């Protein structure tokens, strides 16, 4: 089991390629992304250029799957779901893009009920353009603290 003390600052993880499926992206956006469709005079119009680019929420979900699977395969003792911060989508993602994910441990904090490990995440497409960047903080179980008590034995 991978506990808090197993994560080291500077540890890097590279995953991919992740293939972007256009039909899946469109279905996901229609079901789960509140910004995917906006009302208009001609009926609902897609803000995702009618399926030509992937919804940012789809890109986020698609990127989380292999990252979370890696944490589970390493049997990381997760204390809850990840927390996302500084999420950016600097470039669009298109159907048939191949995405490559890189995560680096940049911070660790130990608390009274466990710890947290923060990774800087970058997802790039096949052309090397950053399509997603974020900081992901995982609550991680810490090893139990052991108290050592020194006992002095008096001579008999």
Rosetta blueprint (number, residue, H / E / L):
1 X L
2 X E
3 X L
4 X H
5 X H
6 X H
7 X L
8 X L
9 X L
10 X L
11 X L
12 X E
13 X E
14 X E
15 X E
16 X E
17 X E
18 X E
19 X E
20 X L
21 X L
22 X H
23 X H
24 X H
25 X H
26 X H
27 X H
28 X H
29 X H
30 X H
31 X H
32 X H
33 X L
34 X L
35 X L
36 X L
37 X E
38 X E
39 X L
40 X L
41 X L
42 X L
43 X L
44 X L
45 X E
46 X E
47 X L
48 X L
49 X H
50 X H
51 X H
52 X L
53 X E
54 X L
55 X L
56 X H
57 X H
58 X H
59 X H
60 X H
61 X H
62 X H
63 X H
64 X H
65 X H
66 X H
67 X H
68 X H
69 X H
70 X H
71 X H
72 X H
73 X H
74 X L
75 X L
76 X E
77 X L
78 X E
79 X L
80 X L
81 X L
82 X L
83 X E
84 X E
85 X E
86 X E
87 X E
88 X E
89 X L
90 X L
91 X L
92 X L
93 X L
94 X E
95 X L
96 X L
97 X L
98 X E
99 X E
100 X E
101 X E
102 X E
103 X E
104 X E
105 X E
106 X E
107 X E
108 X E
109 X E
110 X E
111 X E
112 X L
113 X L
114 X E
115 X E
116 X E
117 X E
118 X E
119 X E
120 X E
121 X E
122 X E
123 X E
124 X E
125 X L
126 X L
127 X L
128 X L
129 X L
130 X E
131 X E
132 X E
133 X E
134 X E
135 X E
136 X E
137 X E
138 X E
139 X E
140 X E
141 X L
142 X L
143 X L
144 X L
145 X L
146 X L
147 X L
148 X L
149 X L
150 X L
151 X L
152 X L
153 X L
154 X L
155 X L
156 X L
